Amino acid sequence: MGLSGHQSAAMKNDEWLTPPEILAKLGQFDLDPCAPINRPWPTAEKHYTVHDNGLNQPWSGRVWCNPPFGKFAVSWLKRMAEHGNGIALIPARTETAMFYETVWGKASGVCFLKGRPHFHFVNGKRADFNSGAPICLVAYGKDNLEVLKKSGLGVVVNEVI
Ligand SMILES: C[S@@+](CC[C@H](N)C(=O)[O-])C[C@H]1O[C@@H](n2cnc3c(N)ncnc32)[C@H](O)[C@@H]1O
């Protein structure tokens, strides 16, 4: 089963970690507001977990956001758009209300990943199956758009505002 099958299981499992080879191309982040409690590697200088509820915490600096999927994902992306500095990873469902509310007209640019990534389990193991859905990285702020352009991770569309 692909990742999208797991995602559609109404947030039963949020713990799909970003492949480290993707993070390695994106530079250092100051904050990951939605990180696992026990993580195999850091994704930022500072992490909030479900115990903190990252949505209720102050955000500062350059933010990495691979949000819990499902109906709450839009709240995380809205916060990213308000914050205006960072990169988010979401399914490339470009026609959805979430994309229109938080990406089109709000972000600085979008990188559509080449191929489907294999996410990792919280123990660090790479899943045998791929995401089962197209994935994109959304830049908020011009500097983050430049990072996406240089990343080589996929096709970058800018001027989405
Ligand atoms: C898709 S995973 C991404 C993990 C990590 N940020 C990464 O990129 O590898 C989403 C994470 O959000 C965490 N999470 C869920 N609800 C949260 C909340 N209210 N506050 C902070 N973290 C939360 C989950 O435990 C999970 O680790």
The ligand as an ORCA input file, in Angstrom:
! r2SCAN-3c Opt
* xyz 0 1
  C       4.436     13.559      8.765
  S       5.307     13.513     10.312
  C       6.733     14.492      9.933
  C       7.824     14.351     10.950
  C       9.030     15.256     10.714
  N       8.655     16.647     10.804
  C       9.721     14.990      9.413
  O       9.670     15.836      8.520
  O      10.323     13.931      9.249
  C       4.281     14.590     11.282
  C       4.685     14.643     12.741
  O       3.840     15.549     13.447
  C       3.709     15.096     14.767
  N       2.519     15.747     15.336
  C       1.214     15.397     15.224
  N       0.424     16.286     15.835
  C       1.254     17.238     16.360
  C       1.059     18.422     17.129
  N      -0.180     18.826     17.465
  N       2.136     19.159     17.486
  C       3.383     18.773     17.128
  N       3.645     17.638     16.415
  C       2.594     16.890     16.039
  C       3.569     13.594     14.610
  O       3.873     12.945     15.822
  C       4.596     13.335     13.493
  O       5.846     13.019     14.037
*
